[in-house]
């Protein structure tokens, strides 16, 4: 496995997670979904996903693993799925949440 594509994957996935969950770009979408009245299962889970760093991080990690798969993987399809759902999704979820918590801790110390 080459390291440069892996680093690009990690940085792109973590950055995308922060853009979706915490940036002003997706702020109107988050606000709209919070005020959306229908409480179907799918809408509720989507609301949870775009408000949670771990949830959003996992699924962005999975999606990016599919996008970056030609550059990261030289395995068969079963190994690719195992890496995608059991390694890259959780890794992005973990790092996204850790960076968010570190940012919160630093802001509390400064503020």
C-alpha distance (Angstrom), angle and dihedral (degrees) to the residues before:
residue distance angle dihedral
X1 . . .
X2 3.77 . .
X3 3.79 117.4 .
X4 3.80 102.3 -146.5
X5 3.83 94.9 62.1
X6 3.80 89.1 45.0
X7 3.82 91.5 53.2
X8 3.81 90.3 46.8
X9 3.79 88.9 51.0
X10 3.81 92.9 50.9
X11 3.81 95.5 46.4
X12 3.81 93.9 43.5
X13 3.80 93.4 48.2
X14 3.80 94.9 46.5
X15 3.80 92.0 45.9
X16 3.79 91.8 48.6
X17 3.79 90.6 50.2
X18 3.79 91.1 53.7
X19 3.80 91.2 47.3
X20 3.80 92.7 52.9
X21 3.81 98.3 41.6
X22 3.77 105.1 32.3
X23 3.79 113.2 17.6
X24 3.77 130.6 98.1
X25 3.82 89.8 -123.6
X26 3.80 91.6 73.9
X27 3.82 93.6 31.4
X28 3.82 94.8 102.1
X29 3.82 91.2 49.9
X30 3.81 91.8 49.6
X31 3.81 90.9 47.3
X32 3.82 91.8 48.2
X33 3.79 92.5 49.8
X34 3.79 92.5 48.0
X35 3.81 90.2 55.1
X36 3.82 93.6 42.1
X37 3.80 108.3 117.9
X38 3.79 102.3 -154.2
X39 3.79 110.8 93.6
X40 3.77 101.8 -166.3
X41 3.79 117.6 152.5
X42 3.82 93.5 -107.8
X43 3.83 94.5 49.0
X44 3.81 91.6 46.7
X45 3.82 92.5 50.6
X46 3.81 91.7 46.1
X47 3.81 89.7 51.5
X48 3.79 90.0 50.5
X49 3.79 91.3 48.0
X50 3.80 97.9 53.8
X51 3.81 93.0 45.3
X52 3.81 98.1 48.3
X53 3.81 123.2 72.8
X54 3.79 93.4 -154.7
X55 3.81 95.9 47.6
X56 3.77 95.6 43.9
X57 3.80 91.1 41.5
X58 3.78 92.3 55.4
X59 3.79 95.1 51.7
X60 3.79 94.8 42.2
X61 3.82 87.7 50.8
X62 3.81 89.7 53.0
X63 3.81 93.2 46.8
X64 3.80 92.5 47.4
X65 3.80 90.8 48.4
X66 3.80 87.6 59.4
X67 3.82 90.9 47.4
X68 3.81 95.0 46.9
X69 3.82 94.9 37.8
X70 3.83 96.7 109.5
X71 3.81 89.3 55.5
X72 3.80 99.4 41.3
X73 3.77 107.9 36.3
X74 3.75 135.8 60.8
X75 3.81 94.8 164.3
X76 3.75 133.6 101.9
X77 3.79 121.6 -86.0
X78 3.83 96.4 -94.0
X79 3.80 92.1 53.3
X80 3.80 89.0 46.5
X81 3.82 90.8 55.0
X82 3.80 91.7 46.9
X83 3.79 91.6 50.5
X84 3.79 91.7 45.7
X85 3.80 100.1 48.6
X86 3.81 100.7 28.3
X87 3.80 102.7 35.7
X88 3.80 116.6 17.7
X89 3.80 97.6 39.1
X90 3.82 93.7 49.5
X91 3.83 92.9 41.6
X92 3.79 91.8 55.8
X93 3.79 90.9 43.3
X94 3.80 91.3 52.4
X95 3.81 97.2 45.2
X96 3.81 93.6 43.8
X97 3.78 91.6 52.5
X98 3.83 93.0 44.2
X99 3.79 92.1 51.7
X100 3.81 90.6 47.5
X101 3.82 91.9 50.3
X102 3.81 91.6 46.0
X103 3.81 89.7 51.6
X104 3.82 90.1 49.9
X105 3.81 91.2 49.2
X106 3.81 92.9 49.3
X107 3.80 91.8 47.6
X108 3.83 90.9 51.1
X109 3.80 90.9 50.9
X110 3.81 93.5 48.9
X111 3.74 98.6 39.2
